Amino acid sequence: MTITPQWKDELRARVTLSTVILRTDKITKAGREWKGCCPFHDEKTPSFYVNDQKQFYHCFGCGAHGDVISWMTEQRGLSFIDAIKELAAEAGMEVPAPDPIAAKKAEKRASLIDVTTEAQEWFVHNLHTSDGAEALGYLKRRGLKPDVLREFGFGYAPENKQALKSALTRFDEEMLVDTGMRIRTDDGNTYDRFRERIMLPIQDARGRVIAFGGRILDKRDGVAKYLNSPDTPLFDKGRTLYNLHRAAPASRQSGRVIVVEGYMDVVALAQAGFEDAVAPLGTALTEMQLEMLWRMVEVPVLCFDGDAAGQKAAMRAIGRALPMLAPMRSLGIVQLPTGKDPDDLINEQGAGAMEKLLSAPRSLLDMLWDYELASQPLQSPEAKAGLKARLMEHVDTIQDRDIQSLYRRELLDRFSAFAYPPRAPKKAFGQQPQRGPWNGKTAAPRTLSNDARATLQKAMAGGQRSELFGAIVAGLLRHPQEISRHSETLIALARHDSIAAPAIESLIELSETLDSDSTNAISDGQGYPAPPVDNRYTFLREGTPPGEAREELAEAVSLLAHKPALEAAMAATIARFDDDPEGSFAEQARLRQQLITVEERLKAFGRKKAATNAARDENSVSSDG
């Protein structure tokens, strides 16, 4: 029998984590949690928290994280098997036969740390010998100070292919290969991976050396400028952030964490006083790395070069982050001047210039909009439609429904303002503007036909498509300046819904007759159907602030238009089933799920608004009483 995940879950449930920790460390009750100074690193301000309900501990300073089992192995120094035995005895559980493979892996990992630690000491020693003189000179010319070189552990790997093996004689060849520092060829020979490179240690959240990064001194054809260790039993590049063990405590003080492109950027920022910077290791940010960042701060700041490559890197990160967005969890984006990295900017303009950029990052939504807006020429209706499609593709990846709705609304508003700018009021040649009776501004030069008025009246009465559609028509008559703003979405709805089309055409016709500055409701006295009062909807309530009314009206329009668009997409997907069965089936499943979600939200929209407004009325009555 082996130790299964289910058995470990039961063990954790039977043992109270805080009780185990209190045996060796001082923690105090703080609400539902416990807190104290972290036992894994030296600190004066408590940043170590224990949550018995969720069965984990976490340090916001150094990033140490684990459960009661990892506490016994990491803090008490027990082997996995010994930790299990001690906890099981306390919980009154019988220990199953241990998994020999897992135990062997844990033992191997601990021994490999010894190898990388000794290798790091050797690299540092080399930098200050004649072999490393050129490398040391290069680092000094770059302006790196001696204390920074020591803090970050700069070293040097000599040119000799067998130098590392000769230096670390107490470790066998297999261990050197397992750490990634030696390469084994197909014929069984081995040689050093890092040669004639400036070396930097890559450390885990506790500061232990788990891998290395090497930089060449001079550009050479066919040779990578930067070279990192491969994935090993110690090192998973997708789960590691360079400099995390230093940046995590610093970010707790600054309330910020900066993500830059490479480790030399991290070093440059640290020397300039920005100690809260980390970097991925040769890959785009992964989901795990984003989770690590969000454990530290709510809005990590991504700092990229301002060139095309930097923009693409930012978009890759945004694409990875969108599905993971949650309330109070986003990204900020800073783009450096074209051709500049952090070191260049700081050397030329000083640390203040960098601080100014970091203090005002662009939002993820702003970056998304600006990138897609500039990605292609937008000189035709088709190109503008492509812009909208690309934006909505991004929005559809967001899993959180509230955030998805807010992104959709904001981006559609921006698109409408861009694609349908306000038109100047129409008037006959030589005609002087008339004063309208409702707002003292230019009146409409003409009124709707009787058929159009009847169509709008019928829609508001709920006789055309749905109750919500009738409310939207009434809302647009109550807030006529919103018709132009939502015209693109309304036209798309009319394309997919022939029943709603007549009322939408009447609204578009009406918008072209209005003064572009008109903000008041259209009254029956001007020849238009009067919008009713309906307290279920904010945009149809008397006395609702205009901004609040416009916000709910935009949500209703977007929500109502989304369903027929999905239905049309579903029909197109079904039509191509014979050509691409597998892809069509997967797309149908995705669209079907989206349709279910939209239908649920449509059903809930009126009920939610009614309940909200009823509560508001009740509160108003209570306060008046």
LOLO-926440 format. One record per residue (C-alpha): y, x, z; residue in one letter. Coordinates in steps of 0.2 Angstrom, whole numbers, plus 2048, in hexadecimal, padded with zeros to 3 digits. Example, Ala and Ser with C-alpha at 12.3 -4.5 7.8 and 13.67 -1.06 7.14 Angstrom:
# LOLO-926440
7EA83E827a/7FB844824s/
END
This chain:
# LOLO-926440
800800800m/8128067FCt/823803804i/8297F57F9t/83B7EF7F8p/8367DF801q/82F7E880Fw/83F7F2811k/84A7E2810d/8407DB81Fe/8427EC828l/8557EB826r/8557D982Ba/84C7DD83Cr/8577EC841v/86A7EA845t/8737F883Cl/8817F9848s/8757FB856t/86D80A84Ev/87D81284Ai/88481085Cl/87681B862r/87F82A85Bt/890825856d/89F81C85Dk/8A480C853i/8AD7FD85At/8AD7EA855k/8BA7E5848a/8B87D3844g/8A77D083Cr/8A57E3839e/8A57F3843w/8B080283Fk/8B2814845g/8B582683Fc/8A982B831c/89B836837p/89983D825f/8AA845824h/8B884B830d/8C583E832e/8D283783Fk/8D5826838t/8C681A839p/8C0816827s/8AD81482Bf/8A780182By/8977F9830v/8927E882An/8827E1833d/8827D1828q/8827DB818k/8777E9820q/8817F881Af/88E80581Fy/89C80B815h/8A9818817c/8B981580Df/8BE82780Fg/8AF831808c/8A6823800g/89682580Ba/88C815809h/87B80F80Eg/86F805819d/866808829v/859812820i/86581E817s/86E81F828w/85F826830m/85C833821t/86E83881De/87683882Fq/86783B83Ar/85F84782Eg/84E83F82El/84283E81Fs/84082E817f/82F82B81Ei/834830830d/84382482Fa/838816829i/82C819837k/83981A845e/84180A83Fl/83180183Ca/82C80584Ea/83C7FD854e/83A7EE84Aa/8287EB84Eg/8227ED83Cm/8137F7836e/81780582Av/80E803819p/807813811a/81681C80Ap/81981E7F8d/8158317F5p/8208317E5i/83082B7EEa/82D8377FCa/82B8457F0k/83B8417E7k/8468407F7a/83F8517FCe/8428587EBk/8548527EBr/85885B7FBa/85086B7F5s/85A86B7E5l/86B8697EFi/86687A7F6d/8658817E4v/87687A7DEt/87F8807EEt/8798927ECe/87D8917D9a/88F88C7DEq/89189A7EAe/88B8A67DCw/89789F7CFf/8A68A17DBv/8A18B37DEh/8A08B77CCn/8B28B17C9l/8B98BF7D4h/8AF8CD7CCt/8B28D67BCs/8A78CA7B2d/8B38BC7B7g/8C38C57B5a/8C78BD7A4e/8C38AB7ABa/8CE8AE7BBl/8DC8B47B0g/8DB8A57A6y/8DC8997B5l/8EB8A37BCk/8F48A17ABr/8F188E7ACr/8FB88F7BCg/8EC88B7C8l/8F08917DAk/8E389B7E4p/8E188D7F1d/8DD8807E3v/8D088C7DCl/8C888D7EDr/8C987B7F0e/8C18757E0f/8B58847E0g/8B988C7CFf/8AC8987CAg/8A58A17BBy/8948A27B2a/8928B37A9p/88C8B5797e/87A8BB79Bn/86D8AD798k/8628B37A6q/8708B67B3a/86E8A77BEl/85B8A97BFk/85E8BB7C4s/86A8B67D2a/8618A77D9l/8508B07DBt/84A8A67EAr/8498967E0f/83B8947D3d/83E8917C1e/83A87E7C2e/84787B7CFm/8558837C4l/8508797B5v/84F8697C0d/86186C7C5t/86786D7B3g/86D87F7B4m/85F8867AAr/85887F799i/84687F794r/842881782t/834879778d/82A88A779d/82C88B78Cg/83A89878Dn/849895798t/85B89A798y/86B8967A2d/87488779Cr/88688D7A1f/88B89D79Ar/89C8A5798e/8A58967A0r/8B18927AEi/8A68887BAm/8AB8797C5l/89F8717D1p/89C85E7D0i/8998577E1q/8938467E8d/89C83B7F4a/898846803r/89E8567FAg/88C85D7F6r/88B8667E6v/88085C7DAi/8858637C9a/89186E7BFf/89E86D7B2g/8A287C7A7g/8B188079Cr/8B288D78Ei/8C089A78El/8C389A77Cd/8C088E76Ek/8B0891764r/8A9888755d/89A87D75Ag/89D88076Dv/8A1872778a/8B2875782k/8AB86C791y/89886C796l/8918627A4n/8808627ADs/8748567A6p/86D8487B0d/86184E7BDt/8598487CDp/86984D7D6l/8768477C8f/8798377BFd/8898397B5k/88B8267B4g/88B8247C7r/8968337CBt/8A98357CBl/8AF8477CCy/8BA84A7DCn/8B583A7E4l/8B28437F5h/8C48497F5r/8CC83A7EDa/8C482C7F7a/8CD832808p/8DD8357FEa/8DD8247F6s/8DB81C807r/8EC82380Bq/8F48207FBs/8ED80F7F7g/8E98167E5r/8DC81F7DBv/8E08277CAi/8D38297BDv/8D68377B0v/8CC83D7A1e/8C584D7A8g/8C38587B7y/8D18657B2m/8DC8567B2d/8D78527C4v/8DA8647C9v/8EC8647C1a/8F08547CAl/8E985A7DBa/8F486A7D9q/90385F7D6a/9008557E6g/8F68467DEf/8E68487E9e/8DF8367E5d/8D883A7D3a/8C78397CCv/8BF83B7BBa/8AF8357B2p/8A48437ACl/8A4843799g/8A1831796t/8AB821796a/8AC8187A7l/89C80F7ACt/8997FF7B6e/8948097C5m/8A38147C4q/8AE8057C3l/8A67FE7D2e/8A880E7DBm/8BB80E7D7l/8BD7FC7DDw/8B58007EDr/8C480B7F0m/8D38017E9v/8D57F07E1e/8DE7F77D2v/8D98097CDp/8E58117C1v/8DE8187B1l/8E88267AAc/8E582B797f/8EE83578Ad/8FA82B77Fg/8F282F76Fd/8E5825765a/8D682D76Ea/8DE82877Fg/8E1816779q/8CF815774k/8C981C785a/8D480F78Da/8CC801783m/8BB807787r/8BF806799a/8C77F5797i/8B87EE78Eg/8AC7F479Br/8B77ED7A9a/8BB7DC7A2l/8AA7D47A6p/8AB7DB7B8m/8BD7D57BCl/8BE7CB7CCa/8CC7C47D7p/8D77D37DDm/8CD7DF7D2r/8D47E67C2s/8DA7F67BAl/8EB7FE7B7g/8EE8087A8i/8FA8177A6v/8FC820795q/903831794l/90F837787p/90683B776t/8FE84C777g/90184E789k/8F4850797d/8F884F7A9p/8FA8627ABd/90686279Cd/9118547A3l/91285B7B4i/91686D7AEn/9248667A2e/92B8587ACq/92585A7BDg/91B8507C9a/9288437CAg/92583E7B8a/91383B7BCm/9178317CBe/9228267C1k/9158227B5l/90881F7C2l/9138147CCs/9158077BEa/9048067B5p/9027F97A7r/8F67EA7ABs/8E57E97A3l/8EB7D979Al/8FB7E2794d/8F17F078Dm/8E47E4785l/8F27DA77Cw/8FC7EA776d/8ED7F376Fy/8E77E4765e/8F87E075Fl/8FA7F1758a/8E97F4752s/8EB7EC741q/8FA7E6736p/8FE7D4739l/9077CE72Aq/8FC7C0725s/8F57B072Dp/8E47B772Ce/8E97C7735a/8F17BD743k/8E17B2744a/8D77C3746g/8E27C8754l/8DF7B875Dk/8CC7BA75Aa/8CC7CB761r/8D57C6770l/8CA7B8774m/8BA7C3771e/8C17CD780h/8C47BE78Av/8B37B7788d/8AB7C6790t/8B47C37A1i/8A77BB7ACq/8B27B47BAd/8B77A37B4r/8C87A27BCd/8CD7B37B6i/8C77AF7A4q/8D179F7A4s/8E17A97A9l/8DE7B679Cy/8DB7AA78Fr/8EB7A0793r/8F67AF794e/8F07B7784l/8F17A777Bl/9037A5781d/9077B677Br/8FE7B376Af/9087A2768s/9187AA76Ca/9147B875Ff/90D7AE751a/91879F753y/9297A4758p/93679675Cp/93E78F74Cr/95078B74Aa/95477874Bp/95477073Ak/963766733k/969760722a/97476A718f/98676971Fg/98175E72Dq/98976173Eq/97D76274Dp/97D752757q/97C75176Ar/96C74A771g/96D73E77Fp/95F74678Aw/96575878Cn/97675A783g/96F766776k/96C764764t/962754760a/954752754a/95B74F742p/94D742740r/940738749t/92E735747l/92772773Cs/920717743n/90E71D73Fd/91172E748a/918725758r/909719758a/8FD727756t/904731765l/90572076Fq/8F371D76Ck/8EE72F771a/8F772E781m/8EE71D785a/8DE727783g/8D871D773g/8D672D768q/8CC73B76Fr/8CB73C782s/8D5738792e/8D974B794l/8DF74C782f/8EA73C785g/8F1745794a/8F575578Ai/8FE74B77Dv/90974378Aa/90C753793g/91275B782l/91E74C780l/92474F792r/92676178Fh/92A76277Cp/92E77477Bq/91C77877Fe/91677076Ei/91B77F764s/91478B771r/90378376Fh/90477E75Ds/8F778B758e/8EA785764t/8EE773760l/8EC77774Di/8DB77F751a/8D677075Bl/8DB76474Ca/8D076F741r/8C176C74Bh/8C575A751d/8C974D744s/8CC740751i/8D974A75Aa/8E175074Aa/8ED741746p/8F6743757a/8F7756756i/8FF754745e/90B74874Cs/90F75475Al/91276374Ei/91D758744e/927753753l/929765758s/931769748e/93E75B74Bt/94376275Cl/95176D762d/94877E766s/95177E777d/94C76D77Cs/94476C78Dt/94475A792n/93874D790a/939742780i/93E730785s/93A72077Cd/94C71D779g/94C72B76Cq/93E722762g/93072C76Ay/922725774p/926727787a/91A733790p/91272A79Fp/9127307B1v/9017357B7d/8FF73D7C8n/8EE7447C4r/8F67527B9y/90475D7BFt/90C75D7AEf/90D74A7AEl/9147487C0r/9267457C4e/9307537CBg/9237617C7t/92B7727C5p/92B7767B3p/9227867B5g/91477E7BEe/9137707B1a/91277C7A3r/9057867ABe/8F97787ADe/8FD77179Cl/8F8782794a/8E878279Ee/8E4770798a/8E8774785v/8DD784786s/8CF77C78El/8CE76D783l/8CF777773a/8C2783778h/8B3777777k/8B5772765p/8B7784760a/8A7788769l/89E77A761e/8A4780750a/89E792754a/88D78A759m/88C781749a/88F79173Fa/88379B749t/87578E746i/87978E734a/8757A0732r/86579F73Cf/85A7A272Dd/8637B3729d/8637BA73Bd/8577B0746p/8587BD755e/86B7BF755g/86E7AC752s/8637A7760f/86C7B376Ca/87D7AD766e/87879B768q/87279E77Aa/8837A677Er/88D798776l/88278B77Er/88679278Fq/89979378Bq/898781786l/89077B796i/89D7857A0t/8AC77D796v/8A476B797e/8A376D7AAe/8B57737ABr/8BB7657A0l/8B27587ABk/8B97607BBa/8CB7637B4f/8D17517B7g/8C874F7C8r/8CE7607CEk/8E075C7C9k/8DF74B7D1a/8D87527E1a/8E575F7E2t/8F47547DFn/8ED7477EBa/8EC7547F9a/8FE75A7F4r/9047487F6d/8FB746806e/90475680Dn/914750807s/91273F810v/90D748820s/91C75481Fs/92874581Cd/92073C82Ag/
END
